[in-house]
Amino acid sequence: MIRSLICIALAGLLAHAGAAELSGPPGPVLDAMRSAKLPAGALSLAVVPLSRPQDALYFNADAAVNPASVMKLVTTQVALERLGPAYAWTTELLADGPVVEGVLKGNLYLRGGGDPKLTYERVWLLLRDLRSAGVKRIAGDLVLDRSALRLPPAGAFDDDEGDPARPFLVAPDALLANFKSVRVRVLADGGIVRVSVEPPIAEISIENAAKVAGSGCNAAISADSEATRARVRVSGNLAEGCSSERYVSVLDTLSYTGGLVRAIWRELGGEIAGSTRQGATPASSRSLASSRSPDVVSVIRDVNKFSNNLMARQLFLTLGASNRQGEADDAQSAARIVREWLKDNRLNWPELVLENGSGLSRRERVSARHLAELLLQAAAGPYAPEFMSSLPIVAVDGTMKRRLKGADVAAHVKTGTLKNVRAVAGYVLAEDGERYAVVGVLNHAQAPGGAPTLDALLRWVSEARPARQVTVK
C-alpha cells in the first residue's frame, strides 16, 4: 500500500515537471558538444533530484532515442521485481537408462534452463558430479535439451566491424555454455609460436602461420566456421617471449556445447559412445547431477557493470518464459511483461520499443524522461540497494572504470555504446548531498566522440549545478 502511494506520487510529480524544460544543454555540456562537433539537438537530457522530482530539469527529453546498452536498466529492474532477487537457473544431467558397473546403459540428457552464466568451470563441476555418481562410460548418445526458451527469429545486427566471431554477438540459447566462446592464446617461446585454444574442442582446428621475429607483441587472430566445424588462423610476427590472446565465438550451439561436454568428459577419463544430437528429455528420465546458477542479483551485476549483452538477452528471455500467454516467442512475452510492469507502476511509455532487452539493437527506443522515471521507480522500490549496486561506479569499476579519473564524481552510472549512440544513466551524489537520477543520450553520427560531453554532464551534476540552473524555456 505504501509503495503504491509512492508510485502515484512519483508519477504525479514527474507529470508536472514540464516547466523545467531547458532552452539548451548546460554550459559545460554545450562546450563539450561543440568541441565534438555535436549539435545541441543530438542530446536528450534528464536530471531529477530524488528528494524533489518536481524540480527536474529536461532537455529534448521526450524524443524517442536509441539508448544502446542503457536499455539493460529496464530489463534488470523488471527482472528483479518479477523474477525476484533469489531466482536462479538449473542445468541438469539426466539418464533414460540404468548405470551398471560404471556404464550408463542409455542416453545422457543435458537439459538447459536458460542459465546466463553456465561457465566452463561450472560445466566441469557438473560433469565431475556425474563421475562421482558412478558414471564413466555413456553407451548411448549425448542429447542436448534446449527447449526451455522459445527463441525469437535470429536477427541480423551490423556490429560495425564486419567480424561475426566477436563474442558480444553470440545469440541466446536455453543451453548456452561458456558464452559459446573460446580463448585463443598465442605465445612466442623457444623460437616457435605456440597456439592453444581453450576449451580444446575437437571441432576447432588451428592454422598457425605466425613466426618469431621483430619486436612486436601482436598476432593476427581470426576465425571462420561452418556451423559444425571451425578454424582459427594465426599469422604475423611476434618477438621472443611475447604473447597475445583473443576470445572468439565459433560453431553453432549444438556443436559448441556438445564439443565442450565431450572435451571435459575426456579429461575426466570418461567416454561417450554415441553421437551428439538435440532432443527432448523423456519425462521418465532421472536426474544424475545438476548445477544451480548465481541468483538474479549476481547476474544483473554482471549485466550492468560490464554491459554483458548475452546475459541481458538470456535474462530478458527468461522473464518472458516465466509467464507466457500464447506469444510466438519469449522475447514477445518479455516485452508484454515489461509493459505490464509499467502499467502496475502507473507509468506510460508509448514510445518504448523492445527487441531483445539488451540495447544491442538498431530498433529499441525509449525517452530520457522515461529512463529517469525508471531510475526514480527503482530507487523507491523494494530492491533499490541491489539495483543501484549493480551499476558501474565512476572511475572505479565496470565500463566506467577509466572515466572521470581524478574528477571526484561519486556516481553509479550505466553506459551505452553503439555506432551512432553514446549514453549514460544512473545516480550521481552531488556536493550538496542531493542524489540525482541522471540520463544523457546522444544519437548522432558524431556520437562516438561524445564521451566527454556525457562526462561533463556527470561532473556538472556532481558539482550541484542543477540547483543553480535558471535558463529554462
C-alpha positions as CSV (number, residue, x, y, z in Angstrom):
1,M,0.0,0.0,0.0
2,I,2.8,2.4,1.0
3,R,4.7,1.6,-2.2
4,S,1.6,2.2,-4.3
5,L,1.2,5.6,-2.8
6,I,4.9,6.4,-3.5
7,C,4.4,5.3,-7.1
8,I,1.4,7.5,-7.5
9,A,3.2,10.5,-6.0
10,L,6.3,10.0,-8.3
11,A,4.1,9.7,-11.4
12,G,2.2,12.8,-10.5
13,L,5.4,14.9,-9.7
14,L,7.1,13.8,-13.0
15,A,4.0,14.5,-15.0
16,H,4.1,18.1,-13.9
17,A,7.8,18.7,-14.4
18,G,7.3,20.2,-17.9
19,A,8.1,23.7,-16.6
20,A,11.7,22.7,-16.1
21,E,12.5,22.4,-19.9
22,L,15.9,23.8,-20.5
23,S,16.5,26.1,-23.5
24,G,19.7,24.2,-24.2
25,P,22.3,21.9,-22.7
26,P,24.1,23.3,-19.6
27,G,27.1,25.5,-20.4
28,P,29.9,23.0,-19.7
29,V,28.0,20.3,-21.6
30,L,27.4,22.5,-24.6
31,D,31.1,23.4,-24.7
32,A,32.0,19.8,-24.8
33,M,29.4,19.2,-27.6
34,R,30.9,22.0,-29.7
35,S,34.3,20.5,-29.3
36,A,33.0,17.2,-30.6
37,K,31.1,18.9,-33.4
38,L,27.8,17.7,-32.0
39,P,24.7,19.8,-32.4
40,A,22.7,20.6,-29.3
41,G,19.7,18.7,-30.6
42,A,21.7,15.4,-30.6
43,L,21.4,15.3,-26.8
44,S,18.5,14.1,-24.7
45,L,18.8,15.0,-21.0
46,A,17.0,14.4,-17.7
47,V,18.3,15.4,-14.3
48,V,16.0,14.6,-11.4
49,P,16.7,15.1,-7.7
50,L,15.4,12.0,-5.9
51,S,14.0,14.0,-3.0
52,R,12.5,16.7,-5.2
53,P,11.4,15.2,-8.5
54,Q,9.2,18.2,-9.2
55,D,12.4,20.2,-9.6
56,A,13.7,18.0,-12.5
57,L,15.5,19.5,-15.5
58,Y,14.9,18.3,-19.0
59,F,16.2,18.9,-22.5
60,N,14.8,17.1,-25.5
61,A,13.7,14.5,-23.0
62,D,10.6,13.3,-24.9
63,A,12.4,12.2,-28.1
64,A,12.3,8.5,-28.8
65,V,16.0,7.7,-28.9
66,N,18.1,4.6,-29.2
67,P,19.6,4.1,-25.7
68,A,22.1,1.4,-26.6
69,S,23.0,-0.6,-23.5
70,V,21.3,1.7,-21.1
71,M,18.2,-0.3,-22.1
72,K,19.6,-3.0,-19.8
73,L,18.4,-0.9,-16.9
74,V,14.8,-1.7,-17.9
75,T,15.4,-5.4,-18.2
76,T,17.3,-5.7,-15.0
77,Q,14.9,-3.7,-12.9
78,V,11.8,-5.6,-14.2
79,A,13.6,-8.9,-13.7
80,L,14.5,-8.0,-10.1
81,E,10.8,-7.4,-9.3
82,R,9.1,-10.0,-11.5
83,L,11.6,-12.9,-11.1
84,G,12.8,-11.9,-7.7
85,P,16.3,-11.4,-6.4
86,A,16.9,-15.0,-5.4
87,Y,15.7,-16.5,-8.7
88,A,18.3,-18.9,-10.2
89,W,18.6,-21.2,-13.2
90,T,19.2,-25.0,-13.1
91,T,21.1,-27.1,-15.6
92,E,20.7,-30.9,-15.3
93,L,22.2,-34.2,-16.4
94,L,19.6,-36.9,-16.7
95,A,19.6,-40.5,-17.9
96,D,17.0,-42.7,-19.6
97,G,18.7,-46.0,-18.6
98,P,20.4,-47.6,-15.6
99,V,24.0,-47.3,-14.6
100,V,25.7,-50.7,-14.5
101,E,29.3,-51.0,-13.4
102,G,30.1,-47.5,-14.5
103,V,28.3,-47.7,-17.8
104,L,25.1,-45.7,-18.5
105,K,23.0,-48.1,-20.5
106,G,21.2,-45.4,-22.4
107,N,21.4,-41.7,-23.4
108,L,22.7,-38.8,-21.3
109,Y,20.5,-35.7,-21.5
110,L,21.9,-32.2,-20.8
111,R,18.9,-30.1,-20.1
112,G,19.4,-26.3,-20.1
113,G,17.3,-23.8,-18.2
114,G,18.5,-20.6,-19.9
115,D,21.3,-20.1,-17.5
116,P,23.1,-16.8,-18.4
117,K,26.4,-17.8,-16.7
118,L,27.0,-21.5,-17.3
119,T,30.8,-21.2,-17.4
120,Y,33.5,-23.6,-18.4
121,E,34.2,-24.2,-14.7
122,R,30.6,-25.0,-13.8
123,V,30.3,-27.4,-16.7
124,W,33.4,-29.2,-15.4
125,L,31.9,-29.4,-11.9
126,L,28.6,-30.7,-13.3
127,L,30.4,-33.5,-15.2
128,R,32.6,-34.2,-12.2
129,D,29.5,-34.8,-10.2
130,L,28.4,-37.2,-12.9
131,R,31.6,-39.1,-12.4
132,S,31.0,-39.1,-8.7
133,A,27.6,-40.6,-9.4
134,G,29.5,-43.6,-10.7
135,V,29.3,-43.0,-14.5
136,K,32.4,-43.5,-16.6
137,R,31.1,-44.6,-20.0
138,I,27.9,-43.5,-21.8
139,A,26.7,-46.2,-24.1
140,G,24.1,-44.0,-25.8
141,D,24.0,-40.5,-27.2
142,L,24.7,-37.1,-25.7
143,V,21.3,-35.4,-26.1
144,L,21.1,-31.6,-25.7
145,D,17.7,-30.4,-24.5
146,R,17.3,-26.7,-25.5
147,S,13.5,-26.5,-25.1
148,A,13.4,-24.2,-22.0
149,L,13.4,-21.0,-24.1
150,R,11.3,-20.1,-27.1
151,L,13.9,-18.1,-29.1
152,P,12.8,-15.3,-31.5
153,P,13.9,-15.5,-35.1
154,A,17.6,-14.7,-35.5
155,G,18.0,-11.0,-36.4
156,A,21.0,-9.5,-38.2
157,F,23.0,-6.9,-36.4
158,D,25.6,-4.7,-38.0
159,D,28.4,-4.9,-35.5
160,D,30.3,-2.1,-37.3
161,E,33.4,-4.3,-37.5
162,G,32.4,-6.9,-40.1
163,D,33.6,-9.7,-37.8
164,P,30.9,-12.3,-36.8
165,A,33.2,-14.1,-34.5
166,R,33.1,-11.3,-31.9
167,P,31.7,-12.8,-28.6
168,F,29.3,-9.9,-27.9
169,L,27.3,-11.0,-31.0
170,V,26.6,-14.5,-29.6
171,A,22.8,-15.3,-29.7
172,P,21.0,-16.5,-26.6
173,D,20.1,-20.2,-26.1
174,A,18.5,-22.3,-23.4
175,L,21.7,-24.3,-23.3
176,L,24.2,-21.5,-23.6
177,A,27.6,-22.7,-22.2
178,N,30.7,-20.7,-21.6
179,F,29.3,-17.8,-23.6
180,K,29.9,-20.0,-26.7
181,S,33.4,-18.6,-26.9
182,V,37.0,-19.9,-26.9
183,R,40.2,-18.2,-25.8
184,V,42.9,-18.3,-28.4
185,R,46.3,-17.8,-26.8
186,V,49.5,-17.2,-28.8
187,L,53.0,-17.4,-27.2
188,A,56.4,-16.9,-28.8
189,D,58.6,-19.3,-26.9
190,G,61.9,-21.0,-27.8
191,G,61.9,-19.8,-31.4
192,I,58.5,-21.0,-32.2
193,V,54.9,-19.6,-31.9
194,R,52.6,-21.8,-29.8
195,V,48.9,-21.5,-30.3
196,S,46.3,-23.0,-27.9
197,V,42.6,-23.0,-27.9
198,E,40.7,-23.2,-24.6
199,P,38.5,-25.2,-24.2
200,P,40.1,-27.7,-26.5
201,I,37.1,-28.6,-28.6
202,A,37.8,-31.2,-31.3
203,E,35.7,-29.5,-33.9
204,I,38.0,-26.4,-33.9
205,S,41.3,-26.7,-35.8
206,I,44.3,-24.4,-35.8
207,E,46.2,-22.9,-38.7
208,N,49.4,-21.4,-37.4
209,A,51.4,-19.2,-39.8
210,A,52.9,-16.9,-37.1
211,K,56.7,-16.5,-36.8
212,V,59.1,-15.4,-34.1
213,A,60.5,-12.2,-35.5
214,G,60.7,-8.4,-34.9
215,S,59.9,-6.6,-31.7
216,G,56.1,-6.6,-31.7
217,C,53.7,-8.5,-29.5
218,N,50.6,-8.6,-31.6
219,A,49.5,-11.6,-33.7
220,A,46.7,-11.5,-36.2
221,I,44.0,-13.9,-34.9
222,S,40.9,-14.7,-37.0
223,A,38.4,-17.4,-37.2
224,D,35.8,-18.8,-39.6
225,S,33.3,-21.6,-39.1
226,E,30.7,-23.6,-40.9
227,A,28.3,-24.3,-38.0
228,T,29.7,-27.7,-37.1
229,R,33.4,-27.1,-37.8
230,A,35.7,-24.1,-37.3
231,R,39.2,-23.0,-38.0
232,V,41.3,-20.5,-36.0
233,R,44.0,-18.7,-38.1
234,V,47.1,-17.0,-36.5
235,S,49.6,-15.0,-38.5
236,G,52.1,-12.2,-38.1
237,N,55.4,-11.8,-36.3
238,L,56.0,-11.9,-32.5
239,A,59.1,-11.1,-30.6
240,E,60.5,-13.9,-28.4
241,G,58.6,-14.1,-25.1
242,C,55.6,-12.1,-26.4
243,S,52.1,-13.3,-26.0
244,S,48.7,-12.4,-27.4
245,E,45.2,-13.6,-26.9
246,R,41.7,-13.1,-28.2
247,Y,38.2,-14.6,-27.4
248,V,36.2,-15.7,-30.5
249,S,32.8,-17.3,-30.9
250,V,32.7,-20.1,-33.5
251,L,30.5,-23.1,-34.1
252,D,26.7,-23.4,-33.6
253,T,25.3,-24.0,-30.2
254,L,24.8,-27.8,-30.7
255,S,28.4,-28.3,-31.9
256,Y,30.0,-26.0,-29.3
257,T,28.1,-27.2,-26.3
258,G,28.4,-30.9,-27.4
259,G,32.1,-30.4,-28.1
260,L,32.7,-28.7,-24.7
261,V,31.0,-31.6,-22.8
262,R,32.9,-34.2,-24.7
263,A,36.3,-32.4,-24.2
264,I,35.8,-32.1,-20.4
265,W,34.4,-35.7,-20.2
266,R,37.5,-37.0,-21.9
267,E,39.7,-35.0,-19.5
268,L,37.8,-36.7,-16.6
269,G,38.5,-40.1,-18.1
270,G,35.0,-40.7,-19.5
271,E,33.8,-41.9,-22.8
272,I,30.6,-41.2,-24.9
273,A,30.0,-44.0,-27.4
274,G,27.1,-42.3,-29.3
275,S,26.6,-39.1,-31.2
276,T,25.6,-35.6,-30.2
277,R,22.1,-34.6,-31.1
278,Q,19.3,-32.3,-30.0
279,G,16.1,-33.7,-28.4
280,A,13.6,-33.5,-25.5
281,T,14.2,-35.2,-22.2
282,P,11.8,-38.0,-21.6
283,A,9.5,-37.5,-18.6
284,S,10.7,-40.8,-17.1
285,S,14.4,-39.8,-17.0
286,R,16.1,-39.5,-13.7
287,S,18.5,-36.7,-12.6
288,L,22.1,-37.7,-12.0
289,A,23.6,-34.3,-11.4
290,S,22.6,-30.6,-11.5
291,S,24.1,-27.1,-11.4
292,R,22.4,-24.1,-9.9
293,S,23.4,-20.7,-11.3
294,P,24.2,-17.4,-9.4
295,D,21.0,-15.6,-8.4
296,V,19.4,-12.7,-10.3
297,V,21.2,-10.1,-8.1
298,S,24.6,-11.5,-9.1
299,V,23.5,-11.8,-12.7
300,I,22.3,-8.2,-13.0
301,R,25.7,-7.1,-11.6
302,D,27.5,-8.7,-14.5
303,V,24.9,-7.4,-16.9
304,N,25.1,-3.8,-15.8
305,K,28.7,-3.5,-14.6
306,F,30.2,-5.0,-17.7
307,S,27.3,-4.4,-20.1
308,N,27.1,-8.1,-21.0
309,N,24.7,-8.3,-23.9
310,L,24.3,-12.0,-24.0
311,M,23.5,-12.3,-20.3
312,A,21.0,-9.4,-20.7
313,R,19.3,-11.2,-23.6
314,Q,19.2,-14.5,-21.6
315,L,17.6,-12.6,-18.7
316,F,15.1,-11.0,-21.0
317,L,14.0,-14.3,-22.5
318,T,13.8,-15.9,-19.0
319,L,11.5,-13.1,-18.0
320,G,9.3,-14.0,-21.0
321,A,9.4,-17.7,-20.3
322,S,8.3,-17.2,-16.7
323,N,4.8,-16.1,-17.8
324,R,3.9,-17.0,-21.4
325,Q,0.5,-16.1,-22.7
326,G,0.4,-17.5,-26.2
327,E,3.2,-15.4,-27.7
328,A,5.2,-16.8,-30.6
329,D,8.4,-16.5,-28.6
330,D,9.8,-15.4,-25.2
331,A,11.0,-12.0,-26.4
332,Q,7.4,-11.0,-27.2
333,S,6.3,-12.4,-23.9
334,A,9.1,-10.4,-22.1
335,A,8.0,-7.2,-23.9
336,R,4.5,-7.7,-22.6
337,I,5.7,-8.3,-19.1
338,V,7.7,-5.1,-19.1
339,R,4.6,-3.2,-20.2
340,E,2.5,-4.8,-17.5
341,W,5.2,-3.7,-15.0
342,L,4.9,-0.2,-16.3
343,K,1.1,-0.3,-16.0
344,D,1.3,-1.7,-12.5
345,N,3.5,1.3,-11.6
346,R,1.3,3.8,-13.3
347,L,4.0,4.6,-15.9
348,N,3.0,5.3,-19.6
349,W,5.8,5.0,-22.1
350,P,4.1,5.0,-25.6
351,E,7.4,5.4,-27.4
352,L,9.0,2.3,-25.9
353,V,10.3,-0.3,-28.4
354,L,11.8,-3.5,-27.1
355,E,13.6,-6.1,-29.3
356,N,15.9,-8.1,-27.1
357,G,16.2,-6.0,-23.9
358,S,20.0,-5.6,-24.1
359,G,20.3,-2.4,-26.2
360,L,22.2,-4.4,-28.8
361,S,19.6,-3.3,-31.4
362,R,19.0,-0.7,-34.0
363,R,15.3,-0.8,-33.2
364,E,15.0,-0.3,-29.5
365,R,13.7,3.1,-28.4
366,V,12.9,5.0,-25.2
367,S,13.0,8.6,-24.0
368,A,15.4,10.2,-21.5
369,R,12.4,11.3,-19.4
370,H,11.1,7.8,-19.0
371,L,14.6,6.4,-18.3
372,A,14.7,8.9,-15.4
373,E,11.3,7.6,-14.3
374,L,12.7,4.1,-14.2
375,L,15.6,5.3,-12.1
376,L,13.3,7.0,-9.6
377,Q,11.0,4.0,-9.5
378,A,14.0,1.7,-8.8
379,A,15.3,4.0,-6.1
380,A,11.8,3.8,-4.4
381,G,11.4,0.1,-5.0
382,P,12.0,-2.9,-2.7
383,Y,15.4,-3.8,-4.2
384,A,16.9,-0.3,-4.5
385,P,20.3,-1.3,-3.0
386,E,20.6,-4.3,-5.2
387,F,19.7,-2.3,-8.4
388,M,22.0,0.6,-7.6
389,S,24.9,-1.5,-6.6
390,S,24.7,-3.3,-10.0
391,L,25.7,-0.1,-11.8
392,P,29.3,0.7,-12.6
393,I,31.0,3.0,-10.1
394,V,32.5,6.1,-11.8
395,A,36.3,5.8,-12.0
396,V,36.3,2.6,-10.0
397,D,34.9,-0.4,-12.0
398,G,32.9,-1.8,-14.9
399,T,32.5,0.2,-18.0
400,M,33.1,3.5,-16.1
401,K,36.5,2.3,-14.6
402,R,38.6,4.6,-16.9
403,R,36.1,7.6,-17.0
404,L,36.4,10.8,-14.9
405,K,39.6,9.7,-13.1
406,G,40.5,12.3,-10.5
407,A,37.3,14.2,-11.0
408,D,35.9,13.3,-7.6
409,V,32.5,12.3,-9.0
410,A,30.5,10.0,-6.7
411,A,28.2,8.1,-9.0
412,H,26.8,4.8,-10.1
413,V,26.3,5.0,-13.9
414,K,25.3,2.6,-16.7
415,T,26.9,3.3,-20.1
416,G,25.6,2.7,-23.6
417,T,27.6,2.4,-26.8
418,L,26.6,1.8,-30.4
419,K,28.0,3.2,-33.7
420,N,25.9,6.4,-33.5
421,V,25.0,6.3,-29.8
422,R,26.6,7.2,-26.6
423,A,24.6,7.2,-23.4
424,V,24.8,7.3,-19.6
425,A,22.1,6.8,-17.0
426,G,22.4,6.4,-13.2
427,Y,22.7,8.1,-9.9
428,V,25.0,11.0,-9.0
429,L,25.6,12.2,-5.4
430,A,26.2,15.9,-5.7
431,E,28.4,18.0,-3.4
432,D,25.3,19.4,-1.6
433,G,24.3,15.9,-0.5
434,E,21.4,15.6,-3.0
435,R,21.3,12.4,-5.1
436,Y,20.2,12.8,-8.7
437,A,18.8,10.5,-11.3
438,V,20.8,11.5,-14.4
439,V,20.2,10.4,-18.1
440,G,22.1,11.6,-21.1
441,V,21.7,10.1,-24.5
442,L,23.5,11.2,-27.7
443,N,22.1,10.0,-31.1
444,H,24.2,11.4,-33.9
445,A,26.8,10.3,-36.5
446,Q,29.4,12.2,-34.3
447,A,28.3,10.4,-31.1
448,P,31.5,8.3,-30.9
449,G,33.2,11.5,-29.9
450,G,30.6,12.2,-27.3
451,A,32.0,10.6,-24.1
452,P,33.5,14.0,-22.9
453,T,30.0,15.5,-23.3
454,L,28.4,12.9,-21.0
455,D,31.3,13.2,-18.6
456,A,30.8,16.9,-18.5
457,L,27.1,16.3,-17.7
458,L,28.0,14.0,-14.8
459,R,30.6,16.5,-13.5
460,W,28.1,19.3,-13.7
461,V,25.5,17.4,-11.7
462,S,28.2,16.4,-9.2
463,E,29.1,20.0,-8.5
464,A,25.4,20.7,-7.6
465,R,25.0,22.9,-10.6
466,P,21.3,21.8,-11.3
467,A,20.2,23.6,-8.2
468,R,21.6,26.8,-9.7
469,Q,20.2,26.3,-13.2
470,V,18.0,29.2,-14.2
471,T,17.9,29.1,-18.0
472,V,14.6,27.4,-18.9
473,K,12.2,27.6,-21.8
